[in-house]
Amino acid sequence: MLDRRHFHRRSIRPFMAGILFLGLAACGDTGPNWEPQDMFEAPKQAKVDDRYRAMMDFKALSRDAGGKEYAAGPSATVLGAVEEAVALCQEQDGQGCKAVRVGLTWVDGLDQQTIESVMKSYRDTMTAEAYQAARQGNMGAANWLAYHYAVRGENLKEAEQLSRQALQVAPDDPGALDTYGLILYKQERYAEAEEVFIAANKAMPTAEHIAHFADNALAMGKTEMARAAYQRAMQAGPGPVLSQTIQKRLLALDLGGASNGQQAPAQ
């Protein structure tokens, strides 16, 4: 999570977001806009959000067949930035959209296997740096790593421990709350997750936070609540990747094909 906005997280429109949240009985960028490269020597008691404001130039770039480029990021995950860059191209009706830069590495002309190797290298480096910073007491790093694990559905027990540590420093931080809710959701602890997502959305009802609440509501079988939440998430200005995900879920609900089981969380 920590950008977790994807690292674009938090273009907030407080007034509009507040209006969108009203009327939704229990509604819950995901993540913080933060990168591991910015985690070093952060004050241990600083608010989780505050220590990740300055970020490295970590972006992804895509290009359409006509040569027009689309930049995305910074993003909390390499994959997230790449997906967003390509989605931006597709959103503007670009043809032949493809990634040409991953972070600071140009990948134009490389084969898919090599591009995936570049992305894995970035991801592994970021995760290692976040792990080390978290061990040194940086709770922003702990939150980022917890969110990273939650999105990938791995090391969930460790992710929960990291998330709880972050919440001890900043118990009301909406990004940290959203991370914790996502971890509970991934463990199928839906009732607990619902309470946490409600708290996160009361504090900061972003499109991503609302979509996470909707995913959890759907997993609980609360279909109409999930539908209403997805619709509010769409009104809250989601990025292109999240917008595509929400539209697919709304279509599945309209077609009656959505199950009550868990699905990959909206990102």
Order of alpha helices (4+ residues) and beta strands (2+ residues): alpha-beta-beta-alpha-beta-beta-alpha-alpha-alpha-alpha-alpha-alpha-alpha-alpha
